[in-house]
Amino acid sequence: MFVCPHCQFKNPHQNRFCQQCGEPLQLWRAILSPISSTDNIAQFSLDASYLDTQQQRYQLPIPLPALPSGTEVEFLVLDCQPEMPSALDTIDATETSEQLLEEDTLVDVPKLAYPYLLLQAHFFPAIPDLHTAWQTDTHAVLLIEDRSQWQKLTELWGQESVAPLERVHWLYEMAELWDALKDWDAQSSLLEQDNLRVDDDQILCLRRLYSTPATQHTLQDLGLFWHRLLRQGGQAAVPALVNLALAVSNGDITTATDIKAQLADIAEDLPTDDDEVTTPDALPRSAAREPMPMSAAEEREGLMSQEWDELTDELTLDELDQASEADETAEGSDYPTMVLPMKLVSLDHIGQTHVGCQRDHNEDFFCALTELCKVDSPEDATLSARGLYVLCDGMGGHAGGEVASALAVKTLQTYFREHWDDLPSQASLQEAIEQANQAIFELNQAESRSGSGRMGTTLVMVMLQDTQAVVAHVGDSRLYGYTRRLGLKQITLDHEVGQREIQRGVEPAIAYTRPDAYQLTQALGPRDHHSIVPSIQYFDIAEDTLFLLCSDGLSDNDLPERYCETHVAPLLRSHTDLDEGVAQLIDLANEHNGHDNITVVAIRLKLRPNLEEMPNR
């Protein structure tokens, strides 16, 4: 039982919310690992209520029993102070392994925690979040994200609703993880069926990491594991995958790079929905429940004879030839990455603004418009979408800045209400922005405003058409993009004196010593349209992406970059509430900046492979 820290009600240990007060219960999965085989955790067999007996933060469901020497144990603990930072929150996980080790940052962290810290930033969300870790004289203690309720890959793998391309993706992700885990003797994490999970976005994830330095795993073990997955029923046979599993388990393919190259070719060769696919009876579903063999060499030997015959009995000679040709092509390839046509499956947005801690009025203005058209059919479900997202940060004093920002946004809305069929051309965008500029300029002229009294505004605007996007901006309001593969990127470049000098070849340290370094070089409204040169970029979206439009109340002091892992990255996850996440970003900006208005528009796009556009070669 877990005692709720808010109301003291006793809850079953599997509860994620208190049955009495409804408050969330923050549970972590604790891993206690003896430092040597002779150590045990007998000290926790006392009537202790907390894992950390001094701080009393992590509550135990029951007192721990004494365990045999050398036994590792897992169990859930309740965080009674979830609002407090952990001991690891000060570590910058984006630094390289060498940087962290050279700086002695990890001196008090058990080595068992190193791969979590050093791989999580590069392999999110495959590697579980590490909340905290410490070490005693006898054992290491790790508290990680609890993924025990996540769907098992083995349960999903055999379902007929899973497209072959999804399976290729999962194998590709395993191959990518293999070399990274090899440096930490943790390849066995990919060989435990129960350890492979799938998140809400159908991404392959690990429940935890297993470090087994005494066992030297090879790619042949991975090939055997794949062979077991391929033997599950309810799926269309992909002969090239069967052939690949055999080649890896037999030692014919010896690098993860070669495996990824072949998987990329297999993905391109997959049949379309209209093609006939053979499902052999020789792949029984019950085989998936077999345990991994004690001797990998013994199973490799067996696979070379009887089981390989069983696997190929129902495949035609043409199919086997096709698989072999794919293998031969990969051997001489330049090791391509797997670039696949993608389609949009969901698009969400949220916008929020706050006056800040030091202003008495809000000069920011925004709009966020998403139009969705979803069509379901027995064959497939398609989603078409387009979106207009505009953020402006006004200037010009009271009753000036807020007028300019609102006027710019509304002028752009009106223009695109009449001129929006497909993604607009550069000429159309230029015309729309010039109209917004002219509306503010004419108001300045009509009110005889001059000097610093002339109202104006920055602009950052994103327009989406399915998986295509265009961004236009004027001034220093920014657009950030976040993906799991690339991390956080600033897409726009501020239109300010410091950046102008850098583009002219001046060193950044010199450019930003100028007293006018942060002065805008252009904005909408103060001058006529001849002085406005908006920056416009077009790009395709090829993976799950989060866009953040923000005013400088958020971006000042590099706040998104500094708090990316805690406040930006989680917004890409499907189960994260965007409204709540953006509110937390604004709270963070008020805490660390707070000197200006703060506005954020977040856009989350989720993509999947588009089987209908796969080339049929």
N, C-alpha and C positions, 0 to 999 in steps of 0.2 A: 504494500500500500504506500502511496505517496501522499504526504500531508501538504495541502495547498498552502503556500506561503502567504496568501492573501486572507483566507478565511479559516484556515486550519482544518478544513474538511478532509477526511481520508478518502482518497480516490484509488480505484484499481490501477495497477502499474501500467496498463496499456492505454489509459485515458490520455488524450492530448488537451482536454479542457476540463476544468473543475466542474464536477456535477452539481455543485451548490452555487458558486458565484459566477461561473462561466468564464473565468479568466483563463487564458492559455497557459498550459504547463510546458515549460521549455525542458525537453528531455534530451539528454546526450547519451551516446553509447560509450561506456567506459571499457577500455581494454587494459588489463593488468598483465604485464609480461615480466616474468622473472628475468633478472639480468644474467643469471647463470642457471644451469640445470639443477643446482643444489639448493637454490633459493626457493622459498615458498611465501605465501601471503597469509601466513597463520595469524599475523597481528590483526587482520581484519575479521577474524572469527569471533572477536569480542562483541559485546553488545553495543557496537558503535552505530550511530544513526547517520553519520556523514562519512563520505569518502575522504574528505579533508577535515580531519578531526579538530584542527585549530581554527581555521577560518569558518567552518561549518556553512559552506555554500552549496555543496553537492550532496543532496540527500539520497540515502540508500533506501530501496524498497523494503529490505529486510537485512538484518545483520548477516554478514558473509560467513559461510561455514569454512572450516579449515580444509585446505585442498592438498593433494599430494605434491611433493616437491617437484619443482620445474613445470607446474601446470599453468598455462595461460588461461585467463577467464574473461568473459564479456558479460556485461549486464547494463541495464539502464540506470541513470541517475537523474534526479530532478534538480535543475538549477534554481535555487531559491533567491538569487540576485541577478536575474537575466539582464537587468538594465546596466549592470556594472561591467566595465571592460575586463577582458581576461588578460593573463600574463603575456599572451602572444600578440595582443592587438598592436603593440608598438613595432612589430617586425614588418618590414616592407617585403612582401613576398614576390614583388616584381624584380628584386635584385637577383643577380646571378648567384649560383651556389658558391663560386669563388669569393664574391664580395661578402656574402654573409659569413662564410667561414673565416676569411681574413680579418673581418672586423670583430670576431669573437662574439657576434650577436647571438649565436646559438649555444654559448658555453653552458648555460643552465638548462638546456633543452635535451631530453633523451634522444639518442641517435635514432631510435625507432620512429621518432616524429619527423625526421629530416625529409623523407620523400613526400610526406603530406605537404609540408611547407614549401618545398622547392619545386614541386610538380603541379600543385593546384592551380597556380596562375596560368600555366601554359596548357593544361589539360582540363580546364573547367568545362563541363561539370563532371567529367569522368572520375576525377579524384575527389573523395569526400572532403568536406570542410573539416579542418582541425580547429576545435574550439580552444583547447589548452592542453598542456602537457607538463609533467614534472617527473622528477626522479628521486627515489629514496636510496638508501644503501643497498636495498635488496631487489627493487623492482622499478620498472618504468610504468607510468600511468598516462594514458592518452584518452582524451574525450573528443569524440568525433560526431559528426552528423549521423543521426540514426536513419538508416535506409532500409530497415528490416521489412517495412511495409510496401516497399516499391515492388513493382512487378518483376518477376524473374524472367530473364531472357529465354530460358529453356521452355517456359510456359507459353511465351509469345511466338517463339521460333516456328513451331509446327502448325500454327493457325493458318488456314487457307486464305484469310483476309490479308495476310502479310505478303506484300509484293516481293518477288525475287530481288528487286533492286534494294529493298530495305535490308535484306540479309547480306547483300554484298557490302552495303554501308557498314554494317556491324562488324563484318570480318575486316574491313579496311581500318576501322577504328582500333580493333585489337592489334593489327599489325603496327599501327602507329604507336600504340602504347608499349609494345614489346621492348623496343630498344630503350625507351625511357625508363622502364621498370628494371631492365637488365642492370643498370648502374647501381641499383639498390638491392639486388638479389631478390626482387619481388615479382618475377615472372609468374610464380605460382598463383598470383592474384587473378591471372587470366585463365587458369586451368581448373578453378573450382567452380562447378556449375552453380552452386548456391550464391556465389559471390558476384555473378554477373547479373546486373539489374538494368531496367530501362526506365527512364524518367518520363514525365508527362509529355515531353517533346519527342519521344521515341529515340532518344540518344542513349547509346551504350554507356553505362556507369558501373563503377565498382562499389560494392557495399563497404569494403575496407581494403587495406593493403596487408598482404602476408609476406613477411621477410623470411626467407629460408636459405641463408648462406651455405648451409651444409649440403643442400641439394642443387646440383648444377643442371638447370633446365636448358634445353635447346629448342630450336624451332621445330624439331621433329615432334616434340611433345605437343606443341601448338597444333601441328598438322593432325595428330591423332585426336586431339580435342575437337577440331573442326569436323573430322570424319564422323564423330559421334553426333554432332549437331545435324549434319547432313543426312543422317540415318533416320531422323524423326519423320513421321508420316505427315500427311495432310499438306504437302507442299509440292510444287512442280519441280521436277528434277532439272537441275542446271548442270549438264555434263561437264562443263568447263570447271565448275567449282569442285565437283567430285574429283576431276583430274588434278586440280590444284592441291586439294587435300592430300591426295596420294603422293604427289611429288614432294610436298613439304615433309610429310611423315617419313618418306623414304630417304630424305637427305639430298634430293636432287636440287632443291632450292635452299640456299643457305643464308640469305639476307632478307630482312624485312622490306628493304627497298625493292627487291625483285618481286616479292609477294604483292606489294602495292601496285607495281607496274602491271602485273597480270590481272589484278582485280579491276584496275582502271579499264583494261581492254575488255574484260568480261562484261563490265557494266555497259560498255558501248555495244557489245554484241547481243545483249539480252533481247529476246523477242518482244514484239509489241503485243497488246492485248488480243489482237486478231490472229496471232500465230498459234498454231497447235503446239501444245506442250505435253510431253509424256510424263506420267507419274508412275514410277515402277512400284510394284508390290514388294520389292525386296528391301524397302526401307521401313521396317516396323517401328511404330511409335514407342513400343516398350523398350527399345534399345536405348532411348534417351535416359532412362532411369538407371542404367547400369553404372556402377562406380568406375572411376578411372582405374586402370590396371596397376598393379604393384610394379610391374616391369614394363617400361615403354618399349624396350627392345623386343620383348616377346610379342606384343601386339603388332608392332611393325612387321614382324616376320609373318604373322597370321594374315595381315592385311594384304601382303604381297600375293597371297594365293586365294583361299576360299572366299574371303569377304570381298575382295576386289571383283571376283567373278560374279558374286551375288549382286554387287552394286551395278555392274554393267550388263547383266543379262537382258534387261528390258530396254537398254539404250540401243538405238540403231547405229549401224556403222557410220552413217553420215554424221550423226550427232557426235560420235567419238572422234571422228576426223576433224570436225569443227572445233572441238575442245583442244585437240592436239595442235591444230594450226594456231589457235589463240596463244597457247603456251609458247610455241616457237617464235611467234611474232614478238611476245614480251621479252624473250631472251635477247633480242637485238634492238630493243626499243631504247629510248632516251629516258626511261623511267618516268612516265607522265604521272601527274597527280590526277585524281579522279574529279574531273569537271563535268557535271551533269546538268541537263536542263531542269530548271526548278519552277514550281508553281506556288502561288500564294495560297495559304490555307487559313490564315487569320490576320486581321489588322485591327489593332486597338490604339486609342489615343486618350490622353488626358492633359488638360491645361490648367494651371493654377497661377495666381499672382498674389503678392503680399507687399504691403507698403514699406516693410522693413522696420528697423528699430529706431531710426533717427529722422525719418521723413514724416511730414504731416499730410502728404497727399501722394497719390500714385500716378506717375507719368508713363507707366508701361501700359500697353494694350496688346491683346492677341485675339486670334480666332483659330479654331481647329475644326475642320469640316471633313468628315469621311463619308463616302457613299459606297455602299456594298451591294453587290448583286450576286446571290448564290443560287446555283442551279443544281438540283440533285437528280440523278437518274440511276437505273439499275447498274450501269457500267461504271459510273464515276460521279464525283461531286466537284463542281468547279466554282471558284470564287473570283469574281472580277471586282476591282476596287479602284477608286481614285480618291485623292485627298488634297486638300489645300490647308496649309498650316503657316500662319503668319505671326511674327512677333516683332513689335516695335517698342523702342525705348525713347521716349520723348525728351526734349530739352527746350529751355526758353522760359523758365520760371513758372510761378503759379499761374494757372489758367492759360499756359502756353504749351508746355510739354505734353500734357495729357490731351490737349486738343489736337496737336500734330500727330501723335501716335494713333489716336482713334480715327482721325481723318484718313491717314494713310491706309490703315487696315480696311476701313469701309470702302475706300476707293478701289482697292485691289479686289475686294469681294465682288463689288459691282461689275468690274471689268471682266472677271473670269466667269461670272454668271452668264455673260453674253458671249464669251470667246473661249469656250473650253469644251473641245471635243476629244482630242487626244492630248498627249503631253505637249504643252505649248512650245513653239519654236523660240529661238533666242530673240528674234525680232519682236515676237508677241510679248515676251517677258519685258524686253526693253521698253516697249510702248506702255505696258501696264505701269511700270515703275515710274516712267516719265509723267504719266497722268497723276499718280499719287504725289510726285514731287510738285507738279504744277498746281495742284489743289492747295497745298500748304503755302507755296510761294505766293499765289494770288491773294490768299488770306493775309499773309504778312504785308503785302503791298497795300491791300485795302485798309489795314489797321495802322499803316505807317510805322511799322516796327523797324527798328534799326539796331545794328551792333549785336550785343549779346541778348537783346530783347527779342530778336527774330526767332520765332519758333521753328523747330526742326525735329527730326527723329531718325533713329537708326532703323534698319530693316534686315531681318533674316526670314526667308520664305522657302518652304519646301513644297513641291508638288509631286504627287505620286500617281502613277498609272500602272497598276498591277506590280510587276517587279522592276519597273523603271522609275527613276527619280531625277528631278532637277532641283538645284538649290540656287537661289539668288540672294545676294546680300549687299548692303551698303552700311558702312560704319563698323561698330565693334560688338554688336550682338552676334552671338556665335551659334554654329551648328556643330554638335559632336555626334560621332557615330561609334557604336560599340558592337563588336561581334566576338564570339568565343575565340575565333582564330586569330584576329588581329588586335583584340583588346580595344582600348579607347583611343580614338583618333579625333583631332580637331580638324574638321573639314574646311571651315572657312578661315580666312586670314584677315585679321583686324585691319581696317582702313584707318590707320593712325600714323603719326609722324615717325615714331620709332620703327615700325615695320617698313615704312617707305624708305628710310635710310638703310635698313638692312638689305632691301632689294637692290639698292644702289651700290652694295658692296661694303658698307660700313659694318664693322664688328658689332654684334649685339650689345656687348658691354659698353661700347662707346655710344651706340645709337640711343640707348636708354638712359644716358647721363644728361641728355638735353632736357631742359626744363619743360619743353613742350612735347616730350616724347609721346605722351598719351593723348595729345590733342587730335581730334578726328580730322582726317583729310577730306572726307566727304560725308554728307548727311542729306536726307530728303528735306527740302523746304527752304533753307536759307538763301539759295541761289537758284537760277533758272535751270532748265533741264540740260543745258549744254555742259554744265559742270558735273553731271552725274554719269559715272561709268560703273554700273553695277558689275560685280563679279558673278559669273554664271557657270555652273558645272553640271554636266549630265553624267549619270552613271547607272549601271545595272546592279540590281541587288541579287546576290547569288547564295546567300545564307541568312539564317535568322539574324535580324538586325534591330538594334534600338537606336533611334534618333532622339537627340535632345536639343531643342531650340531654347536658348536662354539669354537673358539680359546679363549685364556685367555684375549685377548684384549677386549672381551665382558664380560666374566664371572668374571673378577677381580672386587673386591669390592662389590661382590654379586649384580651386576647390574640387572640381570634378576629377582632375587627375589624382589629387592626393587621397580622395576617398572613393576611388573607383571600385575597389573590391568590396567595400561595405555598403555603398549607396547607389552605385550605377549598375554594376554587373548583375545583382539580383533582379533588376527590373526586366531583364531579358527572359527570365523564367516564366513559364505560362501560369504557374500557380501563384505568382507574386501579384498582389493587388497594385495596379499602377497608381491609382488615386492615393493610396496610403504611401507608396514609395516616393511619389513626387512631393507629398506633404513632408516626408522626412528629409528630402533634399532641401526644401525651403527652410525647415527648422535648422538644418545644418548651416545653411548660408546665414541665417539670422544669428546663429551662435558665433560663427567665425568671421563673417563680414558685417552684415547688418547696417552698413552705412548708406545703402541705396535700396531702391525698390527691387524686388526679386520676382522674376517671372520664368516659368518653365513650361514647355510643351513637350511631352514625351510621346513617341510613336513607336509601337512594337509590331514588327512584322515577323510572322512565322512561315517558313517555306518547307516544301517537301519535293522530292524528285518527281518530275513530270514524265510518267511512263509513256504518255501518248506522243511525246516529242523525241523519244529515244530513237536514234538512227537505226534503221533495220538493214544491216549490211549482209 
